[in-house]
Amino acid sequence: MNLFLLKLAGYSGKRLFRRQANLLLWIGLILNFAARASNDSSLKTWFAADSIAGLTNGEAVSKWHDMSGCGDDAVQTNAGQSPVYVTEAINGLPAVRFNAANKDFLALDRPVQDDFTIFCVFRSTGGYGNGSLFYQGAGLVSGEVPSATDFGSCLFANGQICAGTGGPDVAVNSVLGFNDGRPHLMTFKRTKNVGHLALYVDGVFMGSTVGNTASLQTPARLTLGAQQTLTRFLTGEIAEVKIYDSALADDVRVNQENQLIRKWGIPKLSARSLTGQPKIYIEEPSQRVTQGLGSWIWDKVTTSKQTVRLWKTFQIPKDESVKRAELRISADNAYTVWIDGKKIGSGSDWHTLNVYDFNELKGRLNPGVHTLAVEGFNDWDKAGIIVGWLVEMADGRVLQIKSDSSWRVVPSTEIDWQTATQPSTNWPNAAAIASVGQSPWWTPLPVCALHIPETFPAPDSFWQSSEFRLILLATSGIFIATCLYLLIQLLSQSKAHRLLQDERDRIARDIHDDLGSKLTELLLTGEMAQIKTMPDLSKSFSQICAGTRDILNTIDEVVWIVDSQHDTLEDFADYVCKFTEQFLKSTAIRHRFDVALRAPPKRLDSVVRRNLLLAVKEALNNAAKHSQATELTLRMELNASELTIVVADNGQGFRVEHANDARNGLINMKLRMKEIGGHCHITSRLGEGCQVQFQMPLKRYSFFKSIFKAKLPEQDIDASLTSVIDPPDELGAKELERL
């Protein structure tokens, strides 16, 4: 009766007056409101193109009346952006056509915010863009608001349907090809308290995900045929939209989908090839699709909002290769399945049996023990999971694993349970709830079987294995222990070095304060005695005083070598220049200094300073005694990490090959430089002067070398102290002879 009145109102443009037609329209709408309100109070919005009255083919649709009884009409106030009414568009029924070029859309007040189920019948040959989120394609039913708790659905240019929520953005995507010019049904379902989202197309489950659990109150309105931000418009027809403010139970949802599929002549998914994914197909229900399945199993106690983990192992025989494998699974309400800890897939529609086909298995499902793990979720009422796992060997043998009471229920406190190969004692057996075809599921068969080709996950590489982790852990432990050992050694070295420096400083103070003061006192006594004694004894006292002064100078030199406060290269250069100036003061030789040490401060240990100083002194002494020079140049330069000291004079020179090394101290200079890792080069010709060049690399600091040499033996400390306080050999001996 209602449909007749609506059809009659649509025909009134030719046979009845406009006022009479409107009257008939309102009568029909009121009757429909009453009927629908009595049938389903959760229906909040309902637009059906075949209920539009008073419009002819091609007329603009400025208002699409809500048939739910809630009065939430979809409107367009701008005539230039109104979609048009098209008669006999889909299955002989009218539809509302949207044109992206004109930016057509209709808007309505948002009717839902928590739980909802949205049905949308549409047809298109286009779509918009590509992506993986609900606001990136052409809007179907959209409440998209940037950076908010929003929701919506869209169609991409590749025919993929997407639905999701925001805050954070999550979405479910279908397979490809739903822009083939045929009518299709999108179902978008949300369960607020767990954030569960599910997408169905043409009554077939496409996937699910989990979003936020907040109320989606941000969008004040929804739009049809465009994103709510008035971007990404749809080119195509929308025939019917129904919005419920509840997450419909699966049987109610399936009933609604079947009614819409029949009404709009939507072809079964199995009758069409999906663009880009020809291997995905739907198998009609038959006894064959349930072959190899076990029983519906669950925990022994069933509650609402319950999560149950089910575990089973299987073994591939040794020396066997696997040809193919097939996993059949369904769950009330949702499942996620893993093999050896690798996620295979998930689903949430028990009316559909999901079949995962694995063909490329070479080197992936190897001999040994493997783990099949399933996590199920129950929204409310009864719950169960049914599984059939088939593995076909290369020789034709078949291994089958079915869901039964031998499966184990894993407590929620267990970790890494998806890869465990042995059950714990606290893992109880599962309970068999029902057989295939037994109420409340599949009486007698599922709606369909969705075949999904899958690539079996490759086994973990060695670096992903537990053995590698143990090796890495052991190596890390050894490394940390080594670092601690080296740190202790470094601290020990620092302590030994401080002790050595303190001992050197103490010796320097003792020599200066004790021995130096006594020699000074002896010198003063000798000078006083020289004044008071007879002339014959005065010469002897003069010699005593001169020797004492030489000894004092030598002591000052030893103190300078030992004192750790003069360990830098700059201090060494300054001391050598002052010594040269003082040494040549009593001679007729003019001297010149050329010192270029532009570099970060370099440290010289006491042994290096001592040998370098004595080598330079030997060169100066030879020049003063043998060269008959009038000028002498002392040059010091630092190139990279090599120190060069040159003592050059303009004296008479000599033939190096005929020189008496022992007499002139040449051997001593070379030995001293060799001792500290350096070289001594002498260049001279008769009448062309002489040049003595000392080259010594300044060693860079080595952390590890210093650590492994950290703890200095006691005898080494004594030796180093002894080496720095030895009197200068040749010069010291001659000074002592004068005493």
Residue, then its C-alpha position, 0 to 999 in steps of 0.5 A: m500500500n505504501l509503495f503504491l501511494l509513493k508510486l502514485a505520487g511520483y506519477s501525479g505530475k501527469r495525472l493529478f494536481r500538484r497539491q494532491a500529489n504532495l498529499l499522497l506523498w505525505i500519507g505514504l511517508i507517514l505510513n512508512f514511518a509508522a511501519r519502520a518505527s515499529n520494526d526497528s527503533s535503532l534506525k535513525t536515517w533512511f534514504a531510498a531513491d525509490s521513495i522520492a516523489g514529485l521529481t521527473n528524470g534529470e530534476a535536481v534533488s534539493k531534499w532527500h526525505d528521511m524515511s526513518g521517522c526521525g526527520d533528518d533530511a539530506v538537503q542542498t541549498n545551492a541549486g548548482q551543487s544538487p545531485v539529480y534524480v535518475t529514473e530506472a538507473i539500477n535494476g529498474l529503480p531510480a537513483v540519485r546521481f552525483n557529479a564530481a565536476n559540479k561538486d554535488f553533495l547532500a548534507l544531513d545532521r549527524p544521527v550517530q556517535d557511538d555504536f552504528t551500522i551504515f548501509c550504502v548502495f551505490r554505483s560508480t565507474g570512478g572514484y578519487g585518488n588512492g590511499s588507505l584512510f577513509y578521507q583520502g577518496a571520494g566520499l560515500v557517507s562522510g563525517e570527516v573533520p581534520s585531526a578529530t574523532d570523526f568517521g566516514s567511508c570513501l571510494f578510491a580510483n582503483g575501486q577499493i572501498c575504505a571505511g574508518t574512524g579518526g583520533p587516531d586515524v584507522a581504516v579498513n580497506s576492501v579488495l579492488g574493483f568496486n568501480d566497475g559500473r555495477p551496483h554494490l553494497m557497503t556495510f560499515k559497522r562500529t562497536k564503540n566500547v572496544g573500538h571494533l570496526a568491520l567492513y563488508v561489501d556485497g555481504v562479504f566480510m572484507g576486514s576489521t580493525v580497532g580504533n578509538t573508543a570515544s564518542l564520535q561527536t566532532p562532525a556536526r553533519l554528514t555528507l553524501g557523495a563527498q567528503q564532509t570537508l567538501t573535497r573529493f567528490l563522487t561521480g556515480e549514483i547512490a540508491e539507498v542509505k540506512i544508518y542505525d545507532s547500534a552495532l547490529a547483530d550479525d543475523v540482523r545485519v545479514n538479513q538487511e544485506n540480503q534484502l538490499i542485495r535482492k532489491w537492487g540486483i547486486p550480483k554475487l561477488s563470486a560472479r565477478s572478477l576483481t580488478g587487480q586481484p583475479k585470484i580472490y573469489i567466492e565459493e558458493p556454499s556446499q558440503r565441500v567448503t566445510q570438509g576438513l573443518g573440526s568443531w566450534i571450540w572455545d574456553k569452557v566458560t563463555t562471557s561477553k567481551q571475552t578474549v580467548r587464546l587457542w594453541k596447537t602444534f603440528q609437525i612436518p616430517k623429516d626430509e619432507s617438502v610441502k607442496r601446498a597448504e590451506l587454512r579454513i577458519s571462521a569465528d564468532n565474533a572475531y579472530t586473528v591467526w598466526i603460524d609460527g608467530k607470523k600473522i596470517g590474517s583476521g576476520s569477524d564474520w562467522h557467516t563467512l568461511n575464510v580460506y587462505d590458500f598457500n601455494e609458494l611454500k618452498g623453503r618456508l614451511n620446513p620439517g620440524v615442529h610448528t605452532l598454530a595460534v588463534e586469538g578469538f574475541n566474543d562481543w556477547d552471547k555465544a562464542g566459538i572458533i572453527v579451524g581446518w588446517l591442511v598441508e599437502m606433501a610433495d609425495g601426496r601425503v596430507l597432514q590435517i589439523k582440526s579444531d577440537s578439544s585437544w587444543r589448549v587455552v593459553p592464559s592472557t599472562e603468557i608472552d610469546w605464546q604464538t611461537a611456543t612449541q610446548p604447552s605449559t601445565n597451566w594451559p587447559n584443554a579447549a571445550a568443543i561447543a558445536s559440530v559443523g552445521q549445528s546451531p547456533w552456527w551454519t545451519p547447515l552451511p556458511v553463507c559463502a567461502l572467501h578464498i584469499p591467496e596468501t604468501f606463507p611468511a618466510p622463516d626468520s633469518f638467523w639474526q631474528s632467531s632466538e639463538f642469535r639473540l642469545i649470542l648477541l646477549a652473551t657478546s653484549g655481556i662480554f663487551i660490557a665486562t670488557c669495558l668495565y675491566l678497561l675502565i678499572q684499568l684506566l682508573s688504575q693507570s690514572k692513580a699510578h700516573r698521579l703517584l708517579q707525578d707526586e713522587r717526581d715533584r717531591i724529588a724535585r723539591d727535595i733536591h732544590d730545597d735540601l741539596g741545593s741550599k747546602l751547595t749554595e751555603l758551601l759556595l758562599t763559604g768558599e767565596m768568603a774563604q777566598i777573600k780571607t786566604m793567602p793568594d796561593l790558596s785563592k786559585s784553589f778556592s776559585q776552582i771550588c766555587a766554579g765547580t760548585r756553580d756548575i753543580l748548582n746549574t746541573i741540579d737546576e737542570v735535573v729539577w727542571i727535568v723531573d718537575s711535572q709542571h714543565d711537561t709541555l713542548e712549549d716549556f721545553a722550547d723556552y728552556v732550551c732557548k734560555f740555556t742556549e743563550q746562557f751557554l753562548k754568552s761567554t763565547a764570540i758566537r752570535h745566536r738566532f732562534d727560529v721557533a715555530l710551534r703553532a699547534p695545540p699543546k703537546r706533552l713530553d714525558s721526562v725521558v723524552r725531555r731529558n734525552l732531547l735536552l742532552a742531545v741539544k747540549e751536546a750539539l751546542n758544546n761541539a759547536a762552541k769547542h770545535s766549529q770556530a763559528t761566528e753564528l749559530t742558529l737554533r730552529m724548532e718546528l712542529n709538522a703534523s706530529e713530528l718535532t724537528i730541532v736543528v742546530a746549525d753553525n757557519g764554522q769550519g765544518f768537517r768530513v762526517e765520514h772521517a769524524n771521531d764519533a767517540r771524541n765528539g759525542l756523535i754516538n751519544m747523540k744518535l743513541r739518545m735519539k734512538e732511545i726515544g724513537g727519533h733520529c739524528h742527522i749530521t750534515s757538514r762539509l769543510g768550510e761550509g759549517c755543520q748542521v745537526q738535525f734531531q727528528m722525533p715523532l710525537k706519539r698520539y694518545s692511544f686509549f687502548k694502548s694506555i689502558f693495557k699499559a695502565k698498571l706500571p710495575e714498581q721497578d718501572i717507576d723506580a727506573s723512570l725516576t732513576s733515568v731522570i736524575d742521572p747526571p749528564d754523562e759527558l758534561g757532568a763527568k767533566e764538571l766533577e773532574r774539576l772538583 
